[in-house]
Amino acid sequence: MNVTAATPSAAEPLIVSVSGLRGVVGETLTADVAARYARAFAGTLPPGPIVIGRDGRASGPMLAAAIAAAVTKIGRDVIDLGPAATPTVGVAVRTLAAAGGIQISASHNPARYNGLKLFSAAGRVIPAVAGREVLARFESPPPDTETAAAASPGSVRTHDATAEHVRLVSALVDVAAIRRQRPRVWLDAGHGAGSCVARPLLESLGCDVVIEGAEPDGQFEHEPEPTAENLAALLPHIRQQHADVGFFQDPDADRLAIATAAGRYIGEEATLALCVEGVLAKTPGPVVINCSTSGMTQVIATRHGVPCHVSAVGEANVVDRMLATGAIIGGEGNGGVIDPRVVLVRDSFVAMALLLDRMCAGEQLASVESLAAALPTLVMKKTKVGVSAGLRGPAWARALDRVAAAFPEAQADRLDGLRVDWPGGWLLVRASNTEPIVRIVAEADTEAAVDAAIARAATAIQVA
């Protein structure tokens, strides 16, 4: 991913990439910055309205108003979804034939952050080529003649895309079977936008629903990324509520983590694998994951006799690869499942529905524990290594060469950083775009093999 730190702050720079931006509200991310970025994006779009959604953060209304004012001034109509999940924005862009969309969200970042994510007319996160054009216009604004007020300003209208999103997701599953089993679902929406679609979807599927953090007000009660550490205090609630499954969303509801009825955290890496198993059992076809996603999905694809293609990290890269290979499902190991039958966006509601479909397929309700136990048994660990800020360019290339040489038995690939694969395991090394660190992910059959691989890579990176 190409990233630049525009309008820098010593502590927290504004991070601008080819798919959006993120910053601390009131510091690097202001109403003016959001407006300039939205105008830069609008200048690249074909004619048509622009959809705007937001994930529930307190700063969302202010940023939405600034964006709407900026783009209507130059003659663009706006369709305002209000609080909406990121995949719902994608659904609305596509079904309303909009020119594009802007989701106001900082995803899993803490409350002081917010950001903008850009969507093409296809209802997907914009690909890199389009993103680079937006970035260039943002960093080098066009002449005033291109940003002057239009003779006829655009209008703003509201729209609720919930029903269409629920309809598309429900069409993926055996609704009658789920209604017959009537599973009890506990969900932590985390005070993001997730409950806007989750409640009507789960209730339409006949589930008995308990939602915590349903208000999309951004008043996060825990760090918003749905990791085991952040969710530890909530896990007992699943058993206390006698639920059959526990779901956890991030604030913009494009990712889903899962827990068992007993409150055992299954996690995000398992989400995609559980969903892929269900989809391939009904309709075999190509699958796409990114290069840092667990190999569980690759093993499952092999079992079903279908290819599993690998992309660079990033939702847009996964979608590009899905389109190129005709994949029927894809996603990332952060709990992001992409089903093109709904929208080419990571979608926690798709993940919920596909898992519930599997749980309710038999005469009796299957437990999450039993479904997870049937997944391939692999051990994954993620770590980071502090490095000199000068480890860039040729120095970074030499460091990757050293890592590759440290794994002579493995096949090396430089699609995104360096990934080395050997029978029974793999390791990925990527430099952070925002910090002087290197991220290392490894997966193998045993914990000892993972630890040894990470140690070998870390040593190779730090050798001068």
PyMOL commands that set and color helices and strands:
alter all, ss='L'
color gray80, all
select helices_A, chain A and resi 31-42+60-73+86-95+128-139+144-147+162-170+175-181+195-204+228-231+235-240+269-282+296-303+315-325+348-359+368-373+394-406+447-462
alter helices_A, ss='H'
color red, helices_A
select strands_A, chain A and resi 3-6+14-17+20-24+50-54+78-83+100-104+113-119+156-158+184-188+208-212+245-249+256-259+265-267+287-290+308-311+329-332+336-338+379-386+411-413+418-422+425-431+437-444
alter strands_A, ss='S'
color yellow, strands_A
deselect
rebuild
show_as cartoon
